[in-house]
């Protein structure tokens, strides 16, 4: 598909809309805390619009949307600041694999599994480092909740966010004309 100036403008507008929806979902997500979980773990569904952008337009659109959302959240809304920015940008790994799927248009399960697992493998040590070094959470506490809480939580969150975005894009034909 040849990209015309008109379609670039549409893509920019759609990505801006998806970024706005991501901000809104981030605020809504703070009211949905998982019971008996540490305060730093909320079930954040604000990545769904970013993954929709990636599945619809590809890696660069999804990556740019992730960057803009993460940057604005870090400056204006996040209590984690620059560390929150870095932790959110780890989702670039998932965006990369979903962007590869967008290009290939086949084997969603393979790219889905790679996106979930690789982002988890990178996210866990980075989160541990930031929580212990910059957010004054004791390493013993993090170690005690890592296996029973943090890893399953991040795994479930990634699975739900990516699957929900894929269902919206592929099964409900959202933005079908842009594929």
C-alpha positions in Angstrom: 0.0 0.0 0.0 1.4 3.4 -1.0 1.2 5.9 1.8 -0.2 9.2 0.6 -0.1 12.5 2.5 -3.8 12.0 3.4 -3.2 8.5 4.9 -0.2 9.8 6.9 -2.5 12.5 8.3 -5.1 9.9 9.1 -2.5 7.7 10.8 -1.2 10.6 12.8 -4.7 11.5 13.9 -5.6 7.9 14.8 -2.3 7.4 16.8 -3.0 10.7 18.6 -6.5 9.4 19.5 -5.0 6.1 20.6 -2.5 7.9 22.8 -5.4 9.9 24.4 -7.3 6.7 25.0 -4.1 5.2 26.6 -3.9 8.2 29.0 -7.6 7.8 29.9 -7.1 4.1 30.5 -4.1 4.8 32.7 -6.2 6.9 35.0 -9.1 4.4 35.0 -6.7 1.6 35.8 -5.6 3.2 39.1 -9.1 2.5 40.4 -8.8 -1.2 39.6 -6.3 -2.5 42.1 -5.9 -6.2 42.4 -6.8 -7.2 46.0 -4.0 -8.2 48.3 -1.4 -7.0 45.8 1.4 -4.5 46.6 0.5 -0.8 45.8 2.9 -0.7 42.8 0.9 -3.3 40.9 -2.3 -2.1 39.3 -3.9 -3.8 36.4 -2.9 -1.3 33.8 -4.7 -1.7 30.5 -3.3 1.5 29.0 -1.1 -0.5 26.7 -4.0 -1.8 24.6 -4.2 1.3 22.4 -0.4 1.2 21.9 -0.7 -2.5 20.8 -3.7 -1.6 18.5 -1.5 1.1 16.8 1.2 -1.5 16.3 -1.1 -4.2 15.0 -2.8 -1.7 12.7 0.1 0.4 11.4 3.3 -1.4 12.3 6.4 -1.0 14.6 7.2 2.7 14.0 3.6 3.9 14.7 3.3 1.7 17.8 6.8 2.7 19.0 6.2 6.4 18.6 2.8 6.1 20.3 4.5 4.3 23.2 7.2 6.9 23.4 4.8 9.8 23.5 2.5 8.3 26.0 5.4 7.2 28.3 7.1 10.5 28.0 4.0 12.6 28.8 3.0 10.2 31.7 6.6 10.4 33.1 6.7 14.2 33.1 3.1 15.1 34.1 1.4 12.2 35.7 3.8 9.5 37.1 5.0 9.4 40.6 7.8 7.2 39.3 9.2 9.9 36.9 12.0 8.9 34.6 12.2 5.3 36.1 8.5 4.9 35.1 9.4 6.1 31.6 12.1 3.5 31.3 9.9 0.7 32.8 7.1 1.6 30.3 9.5 1.7 27.4 10.3 -1.9 28.0 7.0 -2.6 26.2 9.0 -1.6 23.1 10.0 -5.3 23.0 6.4 -6.3 22.7 5.8 -3.6 20.1 8.7 -4.9 18.1 7.3 -8.5 17.9 3.8 -7.3 17.2 5.3 -5.0 14.5 7.0 -8.1 13.0 3.6 -9.9 13.0 2.0 -6.8 11.3 4.6 -7.1 8.6 4.2 -10.9 8.1 0.5 -11.2 8.7 0.9 -14.8 9.8 1.8 -16.9 12.9 0.3 -14.6 15.5 0.8 -17.2 18.2 4.6 -17.2 17.6 4.9 -13.4 17.7 2.4 -13.2 20.6 4.5 -15.7 22.7 7.7 -13.9 21.8 6.3 -10.5 22.7 5.0 -11.7 26.1 8.1 -13.7 27.1 10.8 -11.3 25.9 9.2 -8.3 27.5 8.8 -10.3 30.7 12.4 -11.4 30.7 13.6 -7.8 30.3 10.9 -6.2 32.6 11.5 -8.3 35.7 15.2 -7.5 36.3 14.8 -3.8 35.3 11.8 -3.5 37.7 13.7 -5.2 40.5 16.7 -2.8 40.0 14.5 0.3 39.9 12.3 -0.7 42.8 15.3 -1.5 45.1 17.7 1.4 44.0 15.3 4.3 43.3 12.0 3.6 45.1 13.3 2.4 48.4 11.6 -1.0 48.4 13.6 -3.6 50.2 15.3 -6.3 48.1 14.0 -8.9 50.6 10.4 -7.8 50.0 10.8 -7.8 46.2 12.4 -11.3 46.3 9.6 -12.6 48.5 6.9 -11.5 46.1 8.8 -11.9 42.8 7.8 -15.6 42.0 4.3 -15.7 43.5 3.1 -12.2 42.6 5.2 -10.1 40.3 6.0 -12.6 37.5 2.5 -14.0 37.2 1.0 -10.5 37.4 3.2 -9.2 34.6 2.6 -12.4 32.5 -1.2 -12.1 32.9 -1.1 -8.3 32.2 0.9 -8.8 29.0 -1.3 -11.6 27.8 -4.5 -9.8 28.4 -3.3 -6.5 26.9 -1.9 -8.0 23.7 -4.8 -10.5 23.2 -7.5 -7.8 23.8 -5.7 -5.5 21.3 -5.5 -8.3 18.7 -9.2 -9.2 19.2 -10.2 -5.6 18.6 -8.0 -5.2 15.5 -8.4 -8.6 13.9 -11.7 -10.1 15.0 -13.7 -6.9 15.2 -12.1 -5.4 12.2 -11.2 -2.1 13.8 -9.2 0.0 11.4 -9.6 -2.7 8.7 -9.1 -0.2 5.9 -5.6 0.6 7.1 -4.2 -2.9 6.9 
